[in-house]
């Protein structure tokens, strides 16, 4: 990857109603266009675990579940059905995460991270995810380090968090992404 292939812009978002959010937008260097495709997926595959750091994290898929489950079975990835319209995957090693992100780049899905997740199941949230999609995070994010909406087709990840600031996201991401040629910064 070239030394300035991508630019990750991290900024706080005001979603009102006491919802603290952080926008992460990955752009092609020197362009306003979102970064998409294999190299962008490689950036997200490093960014997601870096944001979670030492906490346990999960992926929540709410669409195209047959394709997600089939992919997981073909690649020996554990998954759990969490209601009629939600499939939960555990944190994946970097190489497997990259392949998954490349395969499902056009899908919106969620990520949630918190040390207390362990093997526990958040039945209430998973029921809401199955019923209301990723909007369910709005009522649950305070229980987690963060809940995130992955929209990599548009080059973005939106984190909902009371526990992580945009400065903390920057602190976690800069050392992980700079070696990949990603300029990570907050706007002035």
N, C-alpha and C positions, 0 to 999 in steps of 0.2 A: 504494500500500500504506500502511495506517495506520502511525503511528510505533511501535506495539507490536503488530503483527499476529502475530509469531511469536517464539518463544523457542528458541534452539538451545543445548542443554546438552551440554557436552563434558566427558567424564570418562574417566580411565584404567579399563581393565577388566583383571581378573586371570583369564586363561584357563588358568593353570597351565602346566606343562611348558615354562617359559621363553618362552612366547608373550606378547609385549607387545602390547596392543591399546588402542584408543581408541574409545569409543562417542560418536557424535554423534546426538542425538535432537532432532528438530524437532517442537515442540509449538505448538498454537494458543495465543496469549497468554491467560493466565488459565485454562488448561485442562490436564488431564492427557492429553487426546486427541492422537494424532499428527496432525501437519499433513499433509494430502494434497491432491491436486488441482493445478490450474493454477498458483496462486500459490506453493504449496510447491515445485512443479517449478521455478519461476523461481528460488527460493532455491538449490536444489540445482545448477541450471545455472551459478550464479555460484560456489557453494562448491567444486565439484569442481576447476575450473581454479585457483582460489585456493589450494587445498591443494597441488596439484602445483607451483605457482609456475612456475619456469623449466624444470622437468624435463619430459621427454616423457612423455605418458600415453596409455594405451590402455583401451578397454572390451572386456570379455570376456563374450559372451553364450553361455549353455550350454543354453538352453531356447527352444522355439518358433522354431527357427532359420529355417525357411522364411519365417515372418512377418518376422523381422528382416532377412533377406536381401532379401526383396521390398520392404520399406520402404526399405532402403538404395538399391536399384536405382531405385525411383520418385523418390527425392530426390537422386540422383547423389552418394551417400555411398560412399566407398571402403570395402571390407571384404575380409577374407581368411578363407577356410575354414581352420581350424586343427584338423583332425581331424574325425571323424564328428559330434561333439557340441559343437563350439566354433566360434564366429565372432568374429573380432577386428576392432574398428573403431578407427581412429586418433582422436586428439583432434579435437574438432569446434569450430567457431566457436560462440559463445554462442547465437545464434539457432537454429542447427541442433541444438545440444545440447538446448535447451529443447524443441523440437518432438519430438525423439527421446524425451526423458524423459517428456513428456506422453503419448506414444503407448504407451510400455512401462513406465508407472508401476507396473503390477501384477506386473511380472516381477522376479525377483531376478537380478542380473548383477554382474559384477565390474569394478573399475578397478584398474590398476596404474600406478605412476609411478616413473620413474628416468631420470636424464640419459643413462645408457649404453644405453637401449633403441634410440635412433636408428632405423635401418631393420632392425636385427637382429631375428631371430625366436628366441624362447625355446622351442625345440621340445620340450624336456623338460617344461616347465610346461604348454604347450598340450596335450601328450599327456595329462598328468595331469588337466587341466581337462576334456578330452573324456571321460576315463574315470571321474573321481571328482567332477566338479563343482567348485564353489568351495572345497570342503575341500582342494583341491590347493594353495591359497595357504598353508596351514599349514607346508608343507615348503619353500616358495619365498620367503616374504616377506622374509627376511633379505637377499636379493639385490636388493631394491628399496627406494626411498624408503618406499613403502608399497604394500600390496595391500589393496583394500577390497571389502567386500560391501555392495552397494547394495540395500536393502530399503525402497524409498520408499513402498511400499504401507503400511508400518508406520511411516513417518516416521523411518527410521534409516539410518545409514551406519556400518559398523564397520571401522576401519582396523587392520591388522596391520602393525606397524613397529618395528624396532630403532633407526631413525634419526630418528623424529619423536615428540616427546612431546606430551602433551595441551596443555602450555603453548605449544609451537610451533604446534600446530593453531589454538589460540585466537589467537595473534599473527597468523597468516595470514588467518584468517576474519573477525575483528572489523572491520578496515577495509573489507573487501569487502562484508560483509553489513549493517553498520549503516546505510548509506544506503538500504537496501531496507526498513528498519523492523524489522530482526531484532535482538533482544537476544541477544548471544552471551556465554556465561559458563560457568565451571566451578562446580560446587556447592561449598559451603564444606566 
